[in-house]
């Protein structure tokens, strides 16, 4: 269990931030969320790509694009939820 947490701490933080986004926060929170999730999803896509998975790299690459902070995709709050 300890090894799993050590290898996946960045995913755990991204999940916690995404779950926290369900309540009202200042805009800065959502900017930080975009950076954390984009980096985490991009790194996870790379890990799965190196492990020769067929579909998971594409799923996480799509997440990285969706949460991209440099060229953000704007949607309503209901759509994001």
NUDRENFI-675572 format. One record per residue (C-alpha): residue in three letters; x, y, z. Coordinates in Angstrom, 3 decimals, m for minus. Layout:
BEGIN
<"ALA",<X,Y,Z>>
...
end
This chain:
BEGIN
<"UNK",<0.000,0.000,0.000>>
<"UNK",<2.803,2.411,0.891>>
<"UNK",<4.482,1.809,m2.471>>
<"UNK",<1.193,2.405,m4.315>>
<"UNK",<0.704,5.768,m2.570>>
<"UNK",<4.314,6.733,m3.283>>
<"UNK",<3.801,6.001,m6.995>>
<"UNK",<0.406,7.698,m7.285>>
<"UNK",<0.513,10.727,m4.971>>
<"UNK",<0.059,13.136,m7.889>>
<"UNK",<m3.127,11.344,m8.980>>
<"UNK",<m4.475,11.416,m5.422>>
<"UNK",<m3.914,15.195,m5.215>>
<"UNK",<m5.591,15.746,m8.604>>
<"UNK",<m8.598,13.659,m7.534>>
<"UNK",<m8.908,15.577,m4.256>>
<"UNK",<m8.761,18.938,m6.047>>
<"UNK",<m11.357,17.789,m8.599>>
<"UNK",<m13.712,16.623,m5.856>>
<"UNK",<m13.219,19.943,m4.055>>
<"UNK",<m14.235,21.797,m7.203>>
<"UNK",<m17.859,20.797,m6.660>>
<"UNK",<m18.285,23.671,m4.199>>
<"UNK",<m17.834,27.415,m4.719>>
<"UNK",<m14.237,28.687,m4.832>>
<"UNK",<m12.463,31.777,m6.152>>
<"UNK",<m11.288,31.681,m9.761>>
<"UNK",<m7.683,31.130,m8.621>>
<"UNK",<m8.669,27.689,m7.311>>
<"UNK",<m9.837,26.653,m10.765>>
<"UNK",<m6.670,27.976,m12.384>>
<"UNK",<m4.595,25.848,m10.006>>
<"UNK",<m6.939,22.920,m10.677>>
<"UNK",<m6.279,23.199,m14.410>>
<"UNK",<m2.497,23.129,m13.897>>
<"UNK",<m2.524,20.233,m11.454>>
<"UNK",<m4.934,18.061,m13.449>>
<"UNK",<m3.264,18.839,m16.782>>
<"UNK",<0.195,17.934,m15.490>>
<"UNK",<m1.071,14.855,m13.661>>
<"UNK",<m3.059,13.590,m16.657>>
<"UNK",<m0.190,14.288,m19.047>>
<"UNK",<2.274,12.419,m16.852>>
<"UNK",<m0.135,9.519,m16.423>>
<"UNK",<m0.672,9.366,m20.198>>
<"UNK",<3.099,9.175,m20.639>>
<"UNK",<3.390,6.382,m18.039>>
<"UNK",<0.669,4.325,m19.744>>
<"UNK",<2.159,5.013,m23.177>>
<"UNK",<5.528,3.707,m22.012>>
<"UNK",<3.786,0.647,m20.533>>
<"UNK",<2.315,m0.052,m24.013>>
<"UNK",<m1.344,0.279,m23.021>>
<"UNK",<m3.679,0.713,m25.966>>
<"UNK",<m6.427,3.105,m24.817>>
<"UNK",<m5.453,4.590,m21.441>>
<"UNK",<m2.820,6.970,m22.835>>
<"UNK",<m5.460,8.486,m25.105>>
<"UNK",<m7.957,8.868,m22.265>>
<"UNK",<m5.453,10.719,m20.093>>
<"UNK",<m4.160,12.777,m23.038>>
<"UNK",<m7.753,13.902,m23.679>>
<"UNK",<m8.042,14.885,m20.010>>
<"UNK",<m4.808,16.862,m20.258>>
<"UNK",<m6.158,18.707,m23.306>>
<"UNK",<m9.520,19.350,m21.628>>
<"UNK",<m7.878,20.833,m18.522>>
<"UNK",<m5.161,22.647,m20.482>>
<"UNK",<m4.437,25.963,m18.695>>
<"UNK",<m2.648,27.607,m21.633>>
<"UNK",<m5.500,27.354,m24.156>>
<"UNK",<m8.481,26.666,m21.871>>
<"UNK",<m11.717,25.136,m23.029>>
<"UNK",<m14.609,27.137,m21.618>>
<"UNK",<m17.829,25.394,m20.603>>
<"UNK",<m20.637,26.175,m18.157>>
<"UNK",<m20.384,25.043,m14.542>>
<"UNK",<m23.094,22.401,m15.092>>
<"UNK",<m21.202,20.929,m18.021>>
<"UNK",<m17.989,20.668,m16.006>>
<"UNK",<m19.797,18.964,m13.152>>
end
